Amino acid sequence: MATITDEYMKQMMATTKPFTIAILKRGPKFGPDAMPVIWEHGRRNFSLKADGLLPIVCPVRDDAEMAGVGIFTTDMEETKKILDGDPAIEAGILIYEVFPTRTFPGSSLPQ
């Protein structure tokens, strides 16, 4: 593991920027008949990613209550507006919680 000094940590912490994390969970209407709406939800996520609003989106595809996690570049209120317009949320197939966070600009998943 790399050695990280206190000085380095303080320097890096000063560069963080605000983001919003959204946690999606299965809603009351989630089920096999929901898949066409989930498909459109995915299409919308691709659009939000292309527009730079949702740079990290992670669907969870097992039988867990959690359905996905996304990191938005928008503040909490704007993120809520975006999510409230999602077809799966409008249909009660998914529900969400949002949380403010901070991270380093340029953070990304490895290729």
C-alpha positions in Angstrom: 0.0 0.0 0.0 1.1 3.5 -0.7 2.2 5.7 2.2 -0.1 8.7 2.6 1.0 11.6 4.7 -1.2 14.0 6.7 0.0 16.8 4.4 -1.1 15.0 1.3 -4.5 14.2 2.8 -5.1 17.8 3.8 -4.0 18.9 0.3 -6.3 16.4 -1.4 -9.3 17.1 0.9 -9.2 20.7 -0.2 -9.9 19.7 -3.8 -13.1 17.8 -3.2 -16.4 18.9 -4.8 -20.0 18.3 -3.8 -22.0 15.5 -5.5 -25.2 13.6 -4.6 -25.5 9.9 -4.2 -28.9 8.3 -5.0 -29.7 4.8 -3.7 -32.5 3.1 -5.6 -34.6 0.4 -4.0 -37.4 -1.8 -5.3 -40.7 -0.1 -4.9 -44.1 -1.6 -4.2 -44.8 -2.3 -7.9 -41.5 -3.9 -8.7 -41.9 -7.3 -10.4 -41.6 -9.2 -13.7 -44.1 -6.9 -15.5 -42.0 -3.9 -14.6 -39.2 -4.8 -17.0 -40.3 -2.6 -20.0 -40.4 0.4 -17.6 -37.0 -0.5 -16.1 -35.7 -0.6 -19.7 -36.8 3.0 -20.2 -35.4 3.9 -16.8 -32.0 2.6 -18.1 -32.4 4.5 -21.4 -32.9 7.7 -19.3 -29.8 6.9 -17.2 -27.8 6.7 -20.5 -29.1 10.1 -21.4 -28.3 11.6 -18.0 -24.8 10.1 -18.3 -24.3 11.6 -21.8 -25.5 15.0 -20.4 -22.9 14.8 -17.6 -25.5 14.7 -14.8 -25.0 11.0 -13.8 -21.4 10.0 -14.4 -21.5 6.9 -12.3 -24.5 4.5 -12.4 -24.4 1.1 -10.9 -27.4 -1.2 -11.3 -27.7 -4.0 -8.7 -29.0 -7.1 -10.5 -29.6 -9.7 -7.8 -32.5 -10.3 -5.5 -31.6 -7.6 -3.0 -33.9 -4.8 -2.0 -31.4 -2.3 -3.5 -31.8 -1.7 -7.2 -28.9 0.6 -7.9 -26.6 3.4 -6.9 -25.8 6.6 -8.8 -23.6 9.6 -8.3 -25.0 12.8 -9.6 -23.2 16.1 -10.3 -26.3 18.0 -9.2 -27.3 19.2 -5.8 -29.8 17.4 -3.6 -32.9 19.3 -4.8 -32.0 19.0 -8.5 -31.2 15.3 -8.1 -34.7 14.8 -6.5 -36.3 16.6 -9.4 -34.4 14.4 -11.9 -35.4 11.3 -10.0 -39.0 12.3 -9.6 -39.2 12.4 -13.4 -37.9 8.9 -13.9 -40.5 6.5 -15.4 -39.7 3.7 -12.9 -40.1 6.1 -9.9 -43.2 7.6 -11.3 -44.7 4.1 -11.7 -43.8 3.0 -8.1 -41.4 0.4 -9.4 -38.4 2.0 -7.8 -38.1 4.3 -4.8 -35.0 6.4 -3.8 -33.0 8.1 -1.1 -30.5 10.8 -1.8 -27.5 11.9 0.2 -25.0 14.7 -0.1 -21.4 13.7 -0.5 -18.0 15.0 -1.6 -15.3 13.4 -3.7 -12.4 14.3 -5.9 -13.1 15.7 -9.4 -12.1 13.3 -12.0 -12.7 10.3 -9.9 -13.7 7.4 -12.0 -13.9 3.6 -12.2 -10.9 1.8 -13.7 -11.2 0.9 -17.4 
